[in-house]
Amino acid sequence: MAAAEAKTPLKHSPDMVVIKPPKGWLGIDLKELWQYRELIYFLTWRDIKVRYKQAVLGVAWAILQPVMTTAITSLVFGLLLKVKSDGLPYPVFVLSALLPWHLFQLSLQKSSVSLVGNANLITKIYFPRIIIPLSSVLAVMLDFLISLILLFIAMAIYGIPLTWNVLWVIPLTLLAVLAALAVGLWLSALNVQYRDVQQMVPFLIQVWMYATPIVYPITTIPEGILRYLYSLNPMVGVVQGFRWALFGGSAPDMTLLVSTGAVLILLVGGLFYFKRMERTFADVV
C-alpha cells in the first residue's frame, strides 16, 4: 500500500501558481515586462529619490558633475597639453562627449550592483529579474536631461547654432542606454556569483573612458582597420555621433555602424547569460 502511494503523482491545488523558466533562446517575455510596467516605474522612481535623498545640493549634482569635470579636463588637456578639438572650443568639445559618457558610466555603475542591492526583493517575490538592472539604467536619465540643457546653454554662449541634426541625439542616447544595459546585464549577473566584480567596475570604467574619444578627437586614431577595431568600443560611435549631431561635420558612417553592431552583440549575449543565471539568483544572492 505504501509503495502504491509513493507512485501516486502529486496534484497541484487549483489555487496554486507554478512558475516555470521562460522558454525560447533568450527567454525574454515582452508581454510579461509590459504587465510589470508599474513595477519598473516604481523602482526607477525609488532609485531617483534614493540618489538625492538628504543630499545638500540635490539635483544640482547633475549640473556640478559635468561642469567640474569639463573645467578640469579643459584646463589639463585643452590649456596645458594643447590637445586638438577639431576646431571647436575645447570646453564644448569635451562637454558634448561627457554627457553620453556620464549617462553610460552612471548606468553601468548602478546596474552592475543592482541585483545584490535588491536581494530582499529577489528572495521574497517573483517578477522578471531583468526589471532591476533596467530600472537602474532608466533612473539615470534625469541627470542626462538636465545636463543636456546645460550643453545647449554652453553652445549658445559660444555661438554654436543647433540644426535639425540634433534630433539624432535621441537614437544615439538610446544606443548609449542599450550599451550600458548590455554590459550591466553581464556584470550584475556575475556580481551575484562573484562579489569582487563590483570592486572591478570603477577600474573598468576608468580604463574605458580613456579608450573613448572624450578628451581627444577620433582623428588621433589612424584610419583603416585600426579605427574599425577601435570602434568596437560601443561608446566610440555614440560620442562621435553626438558631436556630429550637435556640431555637424563628417558623419560617423562606419564608426557608428561598427559600434552599433558591438552593442547588439553585447546585448544579445547579456540577455542570454542573464536569463541562464536568473534561476540561481534567489539561492545565491
LUMMI-371707 format. One line per 5 residues: number of its first residue (from 1); for each residue y, x, z negated of N, C-alpha, C, CB. Coordinates in pm, whole numbers, plus 50000, padded with zeros to 5 digits. Atoms other than C-alpha are relative to their C-alpha. Glycine has a CB too. Layout:
NUM) Y X Z Y X Z Y X Z Y X Z | ...;
***
This chain:
1) 49880 50083 50000 50000 50000 50000 50126 50087 50000 50000 49906 49878 | 49885 49909 50008 50234 50285 49912 50025 50068 50133 49978 50105 49891 | 49986 49935 49870 50159 50454 50243 50062 49908 50102 49865 50048 50050 | 49944 50097 49905 50237 50136 50433 50149 49982 49977 49929 49865 49988 | 49858 50016 50030 50568 50100 50252 50080 50122 50046 50021 49978 49849;
6) 49929 49878 49960 50656 50461 50330 50030 50001 50149 49918 50123 49964 | 49981 50002 49856 50619 50391 50702 50098 49892 50044 49866 49980 50069 | 49909 50108 49964 50846 50089 50691 50140 50056 50025 50004 49892 49889 | 49868 49943 49970 51176 50182 50865 50108 49934 49918 50032 49985 50148 | 49888 50052 50076 51500 50143 50677 50080 49904 50085 50088 50114 49950;
11) 49918 50098 49930 51705 49840 50773 50140 50003 49942 49938 49858 49989 | 49862 49996 50043 52081 49852 50764 50049 49861 49965 50087 50061 50108 | 49937 50125 50036 52274 49579 50592 50097 49958 50110 50073 50011 49865 | 49904 50045 49897 52483 49361 50828 50142 50048 49973 49999 49848 50008 | 49864 49957 50034 52793 49481 50640 50016 50152 50005 50036 49950 49862;
16) 49995 49854 49998 52706 49849 50677 50054 50050 50135 49861 50060 49972 | 49945 49939 49879 52905 50057 50927 49942 50140 50013 50156 50004 49995 | 50061 49870 49974 52721 50352 51077 50091 50079 50093 49857 49984 50061 | 49912 49914 49921 52945 50632 51205 49915 50107 50067 50112 50064 49913 | 50078 49903 49924 52788 50840 51479 50094 50097 50072 49907 49929 50102;
21) 49915 49906 49927 52919 51154 51651 50034 49944 50137 49930 50138 50014 | 49963 50051 49869 53114 51068 51968 49919 50066 50110 50148 50022 50025 | 50078 49948 49888 52928 51109 52294 50095 50055 50106 49910 49889 50060 | 49919 49943 49894 53046 51291 52602 50017 50149 49981 50136 49932 50006 | 49990 49855 50002 53122 51650 52688 50101 50047 49894 50040 50053 50138;
26) 49899 49962 50097 53443 51671 52486 50000 49909 49878 50136 49999 50064 | 50006 50092 50112 53383 51367 52267 50134 49944 49958 49938 50067 49885 | 49868 50052 50031 53747 51254 52284 50005 49853 50037 50111 50080 50073 | 49991 50144 49978 53784 50879 52245 50147 49961 49994 49915 49921 49895 | 49858 50033 49996 54136 50793 52359 50027 49861 49944 50053 50010 50143;
31) 49984 50135 50053 54084 50428 52270 50003 50004 49847 49886 49909 50049 | 50003 49988 50145 53999 50528 51913 50129 50063 49948 49879 50083 49956 | 49874 49940 50040 54305 50751 51893 50114 49898 50001 50034 50116 50092 | 49897 50104 49993 54520 50458 52002 49988 49902 49883 49989 49924 50133 | 50021 50089 50114 54366 50243 51730 50054 50061 49870 49852 49968 49984;
36) 49951 49930 50119 54471 50507 51476 50144 50050 50019 49908 50118 49965 | 49864 49955 49972 54825 50541 51615 50092 49991 49878 50059 49919 50113 | 49917 50011 50121 54978 50421 51286 49974 50116 49904 49973 49866 49930 | 50031 49886 50084 54797 50698 51101 50068 50126 50054 49847 50021 49991 | 49930 49887 49939 54938 50952 51348 50147 49998 49961 49985 49998 50155;
41) 49859 50014 50038 55286 50817 51280 50020 50033 49852 50051 49857 50030 | 49987 49977 50144 55232 50822 50902 49989 50148 49966 49893 49921 49923 | 50019 49858 50032 55101 51180 50890 50113 50085 50057 49866 50049 50054 | 49888 49928 49941 55377 51300 51124 50125 49987 49914 50029 49949 50142 | 49882 50025 50082 55650 51139 50915 49985 50065 49862 50024 49850 49986;
46) 50024 49934 50129 55488 51271 50595 50027 50148 50009 49856 49976 49955 | 49977 49857 49984 55493 51627 50729 50149 50032 50013 49926 50052 50122 | 49855 49979 49986 55861 51592 50823 50067 49992 49863 50061 49896 50096 | 49938 50016 50132 55953 51467 50474 49963 50114 49907 49959 49866 49939 | 50043 49889 50085 55747 51736 50301 50075 50128 50036 49848 50023 50011;
51) 49931 49879 49952 55916 52003 50513 50140 50012 49942 50007 50000 50152 | 49861 49996 50044 56265 51908 50398 50020 49945 49859 50085 49922 50095 | 49987 50053 50135 56190 51762 50054 50051 50108 49904 49866 49944 49952 | 49939 49911 50098 56404 51926 49786 50053 50130 50064 49899 50034 49892 | 49938 49886 49934 56544 52167 50046 50152 49989 49985 49959 50007 50150;
56) 49856 50003 50027 56904 52262 49967 50078 49963 50126 50047 50135 49947 | 49928 50023 49876 57015 52260 50330 49938 49893 50088 50010 50128 50077 | 50063 50109 49925 56768 52001 50459 49981 50032 50147 50082 49875 49988 | 50020 49985 49856 56769 51953 50835 50084 50114 50057 50034 49869 50072 | 49916 49890 49952 57036 52225 50865 49918 50125 50029 50108 50032 49897;
61) 50086 49885 49970 56748 52475 50865 49962 50003 50148 49873 49997 49914 | 50034 50005 49858 56669 52356 51217 50110 50063 50085 49978 49855 50043 | 49890 49935 49929 57012 52494 51319 50013 50146 49958 50132 49926 49973 | 49981 49864 50051 57029 52801 51096 49896 50098 50055 49994 50000 49849 | 50106 49909 49956 56696 52945 51207 50027 50056 50140 49866 49930 49998;
66) 49972 49943 49868 56774 52973 51581 50132 50075 50006 50000 49891 50104 | 49870 49932 49998 57137 53071 51512 49987 50141 49944 50105 49920 49919 | 50014 49868 50062 57045 53358 51278 49911 50092 50085 49941 49986 49859 | 50089 49918 49917 56759 53475 51499 50072 50046 50126 49874 49921 50038 | 49924 49965 49880 56986 53468 51806 50103 50107 49969 50068 49877 50059;
71) 49898 49903 50038 57260 53659 51623 49941 50139 49979 50073 49954 49874 | 50062 49870 50028 57029 53936 51500 49943 50061 50127 49889 49985 49894 | 50060 49950 49876 56846 53964 51832 50108 50047 50097 49915 49892 50066 | 49891 49962 49910 57173 53976 52029 50064 50131 49956 50106 49890 50006 | 49941 49876 50052 57305 54250 51801 49911 50120 50031 50023 49988 49848;
76) 50091 49885 49984 56995 54470 51822 49969 50027 50146 49870 49975 49923 | 50046 49978 49863 56872 54415 52177 50113 49990 50103 49891 49900 50034 | 49894 50017 49903 57186 54299 52353 50112 50102 49987 50057 49864 49988 | 49886 49911 50022 57459 54511 52195 49959 50146 49985 50077 49957 49878 | 50037 49861 50028 57279 54822 52071 49908 50059 50108 49931 50008 49865;
81) 50097 49947 49903 56986 54861 52313 50035 49967 50145 49862 49945 49968 | 49952 50033 49865 57169 54709 52613 49888 49945 50090 50063 50124 50065 | 50107 50061 49920 56868 54506 52730 50062 49904 50101 49897 49925 49909 | 49947 50086 49894 56933 54327 53059 49970 49853 49971 49941 50040 50137 | 50018 50144 50024 56969 53948 53060 50021 49918 50126 50097 49953 49893;
86) 49991 50070 49871 56965 53854 53431 50140 49946 50027 49901 49886 50004 | 49863 50039 49973 57344 53834 53440 50054 49890 49911 50012 49958 50139 | 49958 50106 50092 57362 53573 53161 50054 50061 49872 49883 49904 49970 | 49962 49954 50135 57543 53609 52828 49875 50012 49913 50103 49901 49934 | 50126 49975 50070 57277 53760 52605 49967 49895 49894 50005 50135 49935;
91) 50035 50103 50099 57305 53502 52322 49938 49875 50061 50122 49962 49922 | 50055 50118 49935 57242 53213 52562 49865 50032 50063 50096 49947 50108 | 50126 49954 49941 56969 53412 52738 49888 49996 49897 50015 50142 50057 | 50101 49996 50105 56783 53460 52409 49975 49861 49943 50043 50095 49889 | 50015 50132 50062 56850 53114 52265 49918 49906 50087 50137 49940 49974;
96) 50077 50087 49909 56705 52943 52574 49851 50027 49990 50047 50019 50144 | 50141 49967 50016 56377 53124 52509 49952 49975 49858 49975 50146 50037 | 50039 50021 50139 56380 53094 52131 49968 49854 49970 50111 50048 49907 | 50026 50141 50026 56386 52715 52146 49855 49962 50025 50091 49914 50087 | 50143 50032 49982 56045 52667 52312 49909 50090 49918 49963 50012 50147;
101) 50084 49912 50081 55913 52969 52123 49989 49950 49857 50056 50142 50001 | 50005 50053 50137 56008 52826 51782 49918 49873 49994 50141 49974 49948 | 50084 50120 49994 55850 52497 51886 49853 50039 49998 50032 49918 50126 | 50138 49952 49995 55529 52682 51970 49959 50066 49869 49982 50098 50116 | 50032 49925 50122 55543 52908 51663 49978 49908 49881 50111 50099 49969;
106) 50013 50090 50115 55602 52636 51405 49881 49906 50016 50128 49919 49982 | 50114 50089 49976 55348 52405 51568 49869 50070 49973 50003 49947 50143 | 50122 49923 50020 55086 52678 51564 49978 50030 49852 50005 50131 50080 | 50013 49972 50144 55158 52771 51202 49953 49877 49923 50134 50049 49943 | 50034 50123 50072 55135 52410 51085 49859 49952 50035 50101 49889 50031;
111) 50129 50054 49958 54832 52308 51290 49883 50088 49957 49997 49982 50151 | 50111 49910 50032 54625 52618 51208 49949 49982 49857 50043 50144 50020 | 50041 50020 50139 54618 52533 50835 49993 49852 49964 50096 50072 49906 | 49989 50144 50027 54635 52154 50871 49872 49940 49942 50036 49927 50127 | 50126 50058 50050 54265 52079 50811 49977 50035 49854 49882 50049 50085;
116) 50019 49958 50139 54243 52281 50491 50104 49932 49911 50010 50154 49988 | 49896 50064 50077 54572 52133 50374 49979 49852 49977 50129 50020 50066 | 50030 50143 50013 54437 51780 50421 49853 49978 49961 50031 49927 50131 | 50141 50009 50040 54094 51841 50265 49971 49872 49925 49962 50120 49914 | 50024 50123 50078 54138 51542 50033 49979 49879 50090 50116 49975 49904;
121) 50019 50111 49906 54165 51307 50331 49866 50012 50073 50116 49996 50101 | 50121 49978 49920 53879 51463 50526 49874 49965 49921 49993 50144 50048 | 50120 50022 50080 53633 51434 50239 49986 49858 49947 49998 50095 49885 | 50004 50133 50059 53717 51075 50146 49986 49887 50102 50123 49978 49919 | 50000 50110 49904 53771 50861 50456 49972 50052 50139 50134 49925 49997;
126) 50024 49961 49861 53679 50858 50821 50122 49966 50086 49875 49929 50055 | 49903 50021 49892 53929 50894 51104 49980 50117 50096 50151 49992 49945 | 50015 49887 49906 53939 51113 51416 50072 50123 49945 50056 49963 50140 | 49943 49883 50066 53996 51458 51268 50108 50068 50083 49891 50100 49969 | 49902 49936 49913 54198 51569 51568 50141 49948 49972 49965 49976 50146;
131) 49870 50056 50036 54479 51348 51436 50077 50096 49910 49983 49864 49930 | 49932 49912 50096 54555 51606 51165 50076 50113 50071 49898 50060 49902 | 49919 49898 49929 54648 51904 51391 50099 49939 50097 49908 50096 50076 | 49907 50066 49908 54807 51662 51638 50128 49958 49930 49933 49878 50064 | 49881 50043 50074 55042 51516 51378 50082 50120 49952 49960 49913 49880;
136) 49929 49879 50042 55129 51867 51256 50088 50054 50111 49901 50108 49955 | 49923 49954 49885 55244 51959 51605 50117 49905 50028 49910 50010 50125 | 49895 50098 49970 55442 51637 51655 50114 50008 49898 49941 49858 50002 | 49897 49996 50104 55628 51686 51325 50106 50105 50028 49935 50028 49865 | 49905 49892 49971 55797 51998 51464 50101 49958 50106 49925 50125 50047;
141) 49913 50042 49892 55960 51804 51748 50142 49971 49952 49942 49877 50066 | 49866 50028 50052 56254 51704 51525 50085 50126 50000 49993 49941 49859 | 49928 49872 49998 56356 52068 51480 50039 50038 50142 49915 50111 49936 | 49974 49961 49861 56329 52126 51853 50115 49919 50060 49873 49981 50085 | 49895 50085 49944 56551 51831 51945 50137 50038 49946 49971 49852 49971;
146) 49874 49958 50060 56820 51942 51702 50046 50133 50061 49987 50013 49847 | 49967 49869 49943 56806 52299 51836 50041 49988 50147 49880 50095 49987 | 49965 50018 49859 56826 52173 52195 50146 49959 50015 49908 49893 50064 | 49858 50037 50000 57162 52012 52120 50086 50124 49977 50029 49892 49892 | 49929 49875 50027 57273 52348 51980 50009 50086 50126 49930 50078 49887;
151) 50000 49922 49876 57176 52517 52307 50100 49944 50100 49860 50004 50062 | 49905 50062 49908 57375 52268 52513 50145 50031 49960 49978 49848 50005 | 49865 49965 50049 57679 52338 52293 50033 50146 50036 50010 49979 49846 | 49979 49859 49967 57635 52715 52344 50026 50018 50149 49878 50084 49957 | 49978 49992 49855 57612 52666 52721 50139 49952 50036 49895 49917 50075;
156) 49864 50051 49973 57934 52464 52717 50105 50104 49959 50024 49867 49923 | 49906 49898 50046 58108 52740 52518 50012 50113 50102 49957 50056 49864 | 50000 49891 49902 58006 53000 52778 50027 49950 50142 49866 50072 49995 | 49965 50054 49869 58096 52768 53065 49885 49992 50098 50108 50082 50060 | 50119 50013 49914 57742 52726 53199 49970 49852 50020 49876 50075 49938;
161) 50018 50145 49978 57706 52382 53362 49852 49962 50004 50068 49958 50130 | 50134 50055 49988 57397 52163 53345 49982 49938 50138 49974 49895 49890 | 50033 50062 49872 57226 52050 53665 49883 49904 49977 49964 50108 50108 | 50112 50093 50011 56956 51795 53740 49869 50072 49969 49984 49921 50129 | 50121 49923 50034 56703 52075 53694 49967 49993 49851 50017 50146 50041;
166) 50023 50006 50144 56748 52024 53320 49892 49898 49964 50131 49965 49928 | 50105 50098 50026 56508 51729 53347 49862 50065 49992 50000 49892 50108 | 50127 49928 50007 56230 51985 53390 49969 50047 49858 50001 50119 50095 | 50023 49964 50140 56277 52064 53020 49896 49909 49936 50133 49994 49921 | 50094 50096 50061 56074 51751 52940 49855 50041 50023 50025 49859 50056;
171) 50140 49957 49983 55744 51853 53108 49974 50140 49946 49963 49996 50146 | 50020 49866 50054 55799 52215 53001 49983 49996 49848 50118 50091 50038 | 50019 50018 50145 55835 52101 52639 49858 49949 49971 50104 49901 49943 | 50137 50050 50014 55510 51907 52679 49900 50113 50017 49972 49889 50102 | 50091 49887 49978 55345 52224 52811 49998 50091 49877 50043 50080 50124;
176) 49995 49919 50122 55464 52419 52504 49923 49934 49886 50145 50025 49958 | 50072 50075 50104 55328 52145 52275 49849 50009 50023 50046 49853 49997 | 50142 49992 49968 54993 52146 52455 49946 50140 49974 49975 49961 50145 | 50042 49863 50028 54977 52525 52429 49978 50021 49851 50104 50101 50053 | 50014 49987 50146 55036 52509 52053 49880 49921 49950 50128 49952 49930;
181) 50114 50082 50043 54783 52227 52014 49869 50066 50040 50010 49859 50061 | 50123 49936 49952 54524 52414 52223 49958 50115 49908 50020 50052 50143 | 50031 49887 50088 54545 52730 52013 49977 49951 49857 50113 50106 50004 | 50013 50055 50135 54587 52525 51694 49863 49938 49976 50106 49898 49975 | 50134 50057 50016 54257 52344 51756 49898 50109 49971 49960 49923 50126;
186) 50090 49888 50025 54075 52675 51774 50017 50054 49858 50024 50112 50103 | 49974 49934 50129 54243 52825 51467 49975 49907 49882 50144 50050 49996 | 50022 50092 50113 54229 52511 51249 49851 49983 49972 50064 49863 50029 | 50145 50012 50019 53855 52472 51308 49941 50129 49943 49930 49964 50132 | 50048 49872 50052 53797 52844 51248 50042 50019 49854 50051 50116 50086;
191) 49949 49981 50136 54009 52832 50932 49918 49923 49897 50146 49956 49992 | 50087 50072 50092 53774 52575 50778 49881 50087 49961 49951 49868 50063 | 50116 49914 50026 53488 52822 50810 50041 50134 49938 49924 50025 50130 | 49959 49866 50043 53681 53146 50754 50147 49992 49956 49980 50106 50115 | 49866 50022 50052 53986 53115 50528 50096 50115 50027 49994 49974 49853;
196) 49909 49891 49972 54122 53456 50620 50068 49985 50135 49926 50132 49994 | 49933 50026 49873 54220 53311 50959 50149 49973 49977 49935 49881 50073 | 49859 50032 50027 54541 53180 50802 50081 50124 49966 50009 49900 49887 | 49930 49874 50024 54625 53537 50699 50027 50072 50132 49918 50089 49906 | 49987 49932 49871 54584 53648 51060 50108 49936 50087 49866 49997 50073;
201) 49909 50074 49913 54812 53382 51212 50139 50062 50006 50011 49857 49952 | 49866 49939 49989 55150 53541 51117 50002 50126 50085 50053 50034 49862 | 50008 49878 49918 55042 53873 51270 49980 49965 50147 49885 50091 49951 | 50023 50043 49863 54914 53697 51581 50129 49949 50065 49893 49891 50004 | 49875 50055 49947 55245 53513 51625 50101 50111 50027 50059 49897 49902;
206) 49906 49890 49983 55446 53833 51579 49970 50079 50127 49998 50093 49879 | 50040 49927 49878 55248 54016 51849 50025 49914 50122 49851 50041 49993 | 49985 50093 49888 55257 53708 52074 50146 49991 50043 49947 49862 49962 | 49858 50010 49967 55637 53693 52054 50045 50116 50089 50084 49997 49871 | 49960 49885 49920 55679 54046 52190 49926 50007 50133 49977 50127 49921;
211) 50071 50009 49872 55426 53966 52462 50055 49887 50087 49850 49979 49976 | 49936 50110 49928 55657 53684 52578 50142 50044 50035 50001 49868 49914 | 49866 49953 49958 55982 53744 52775 50113 49925 49930 50016 49985 50150 | 49895 50065 50078 56217 53631 52499 50122 50090 49989 49948 49964 49859 | 49887 49907 50017 56432 53937 52427 50021 50086 50125 49978 50089 49879;
216) 49987 49923 49876 56381 54086 52775 49964 49908 50118 49907 50127 49999 | 50031 50084 49883 56366 53938 53129 49862 50030 50055 50104 50019 50110 | 50134 49980 49944 56037 53892 53310 50001 50104 50111 49944 49868 50053 | 49991 49897 49895 56165 54128 53582 49963 50138 49948 50141 50003 50058 | 50047 49874 50058 56074 54406 53340 49855 50026 50036 50017 49998 49848;
221) 50142 49987 49964 55710 54338 53431 49990 50011 50152 49917 49877 49948 | 50012 49984 49855 55621 54469 53780 49934 49880 50066 49922 50126 50032 | 50059 50111 49926 55540 54205 54040 49858 50035 50044 50087 49964 50122 | 50137 49981 49954 55186 54154 54165 49899 49962 49895 49979 50143 50040 | 50112 50036 50086 54858 54145 53977 50035 50017 49852 49878 50085 50035;
226) 49964 49977 50140 55011 54284 53656 50080 49883 49944 50082 50131 49985 | 49922 50114 50048 55261 53997 53634 49913 49876 49990 50118 49975 50093 | 50090 50115 50009 54987 53743 53704 49916 50007 49872 49907 49994 50124 | 50074 49983 50125 54782 53888 53419 50089 49974 49880 49940 50142 49992 | 49903 50025 50106 55092 53882 53202 50025 49851 49982 50131 50073 50030;
231) 49974 50144 50004 55139 53514 53290 49885 49921 49941 50030 49950 50139 | 50109 50069 50070 54802 53430 53134 50042 49962 49858 49875 50087 49996 | 49936 50044 50124 55014 53413 52820 50068 49866 50030 50104 50107 49946 | 49946 50132 49964 55091 53037 52826 50151 49989 49982 49934 49894 49917 | 49857 50012 50027 55442 53086 52686 50087 50073 50101 50030 50052 49863;
236) 49923 49933 49896 55547 53311 52974 50054 49897 50099 49912 50105 50074 | 49956 50102 49906 55556 53018 53215 50098 49902 49937 49881 49924 50053 | 49910 50094 50069 55723 52794 52955 50140 50060 49989 49945 49966 49860 | 49869 49936 50017 56004 53043 52882 50070 50017 50134 49984 50137 49931 | 49940 49984 49868 56062 53121 53249 50043 49865 50056 49903 50069 50095;
241) 49965 50134 49954 56058 52750 53328 50125 49947 49933 49885 49905 49977 | 49880 50043 50072 56317 52680 53059 50125 50066 50057 49988 50031 49850 | 49883 49928 49949 56552 52946 53191 50036 49952 50141 49975 50151 50001 | 49972 50053 49867 56517 52818 53546 50061 49861 49992 49873 49998 50084 | 49951 50137 50013 56572 52456 53439 50144 49996 49949 49909 49919 49907;
246) 49867 50001 50061 56885 52548 53243 50104 50079 50080 49992 50056 49861 | 49903 49910 49937 57042 52828 53446 49983 50014 50151 49989 50135 49937 | 50022 49987 49856 56896 52799 53796 49936 50134 50034 50131 49984 50075 | 50061 49876 49955 56788 53098 53999 49866 49975 50065 49983 50095 49885 | 50131 50011 49936 56440 53166 54134 49905 49916 49916 49941 50139 50025;
251) 50098 50084 50070 56176 52908 54046 49885 50086 49949 49947 49888 50094 | 50108 49919 50058 55891 53036 53826 49873 50003 50084 49966 49947 49865 | 50112 50008 49905 55636 52944 54104 49865 50037 49938 50028 50091 50118 | 50135 49965 50042 55305 53127 54044 49991 50031 49851 49950 50119 50080 | 49999 49971 50143 55405 53237 53694 49971 49874 49920 50134 50060 49957;
256) 50020 50126 50070 55425 52876 53580 49861 49942 50027 50107 49899 50042 | 50133 50053 49966 55104 52781 53762 49891 50073 49922 49973 50014 50152 | 50101 49922 50073 54905 53063 53601 50004 49964 49851 50024 50153 50019 | 49988 50035 50142 55042 52980 53255 49947 49859 49973 50145 50010 49955 | 50051 50137 50016 54965 52609 53304 49848 49999 50004 50057 49909 50111;
261) 50145 49990 49994 54610 52695 53406 49941 50057 49872 49958 50086 50118 | 50047 49942 50125 54572 52909 53094 50005 49897 49887 50085 50123 49963 | 49989 50104 50102 54694 52618 52876 49885 49901 50013 50135 49927 50011 | 50106 50098 49979 54444 52378 53033 49864 50055 49958 49996 49957 50147 | 50127 49938 50038 54154 52621 52984 49989 50010 49847 49986 50141 50063;
266) 50000 49991 50147 54252 52682 52620 49984 49862 49936 50130 50066 49951 | 50005 50134 50057 54294 52309 52560 49860 49940 50011 50101 49908 50069 | 50136 50052 49981 53958 52210 52707 49902 50071 49908 49956 50015 50147 | 50087 49925 50090 53783 52489 52519 50025 49966 49854 50020 50149 50020 | 49967 50036 50137 53969 52400 52199 49946 49863 49961 50149 50003 49980;
271) 50053 50134 50027 53873 52032 52224 49848 50004 49983 50038 49904 50113 | 50146 49990 50007 53510 52122 52286 49956 50065 49868 49946 50080 50119 | 50037 49930 50124 53495 52367 51993 50033 49916 49878 50070 50136 49992 | 49958 50082 50113 53686 52136 51759 49901 49886 49977 50140 49943 50024 | 50094 50111 50014 53453 51843 51828 49862 50047 49958 49991 49923 50130;
276) 50130 49946 50038 53148 52063 51792 49996 50031 49851 49968 50126 50081 | 49997 49962 50140 53260 52180 51448 50041 49885 49908 50096 50116 49981 | 49944 50109 50080 53404 51846 51333 49901 49941 49901 50050 49892 50091 | 50101 50063 50086 53078 51717 51185 49977 50077 49871 49870 49986 50075 | 50022 49919 50121 53078 52002 50931 50126 50012 49914 49952 50139 50039;
281) 49874 49980 50072 53442 51979 50818 49991 49949 49856 50114 49929 50073 | 50004 50062 50134 53380 51743 50523 49911 50078 49904 49951 49855 50009 | 50092 49925 50086 53096 51962 50393 50055 50137 49961 49866 50017 50070 | 49957 49861 50020 53274 52297 50423 50140 50008 49939 49998 50076 50133 | 49861 49990 50039 53641 52224 50361 50020 49991 49850 50079 49895 50067;
***
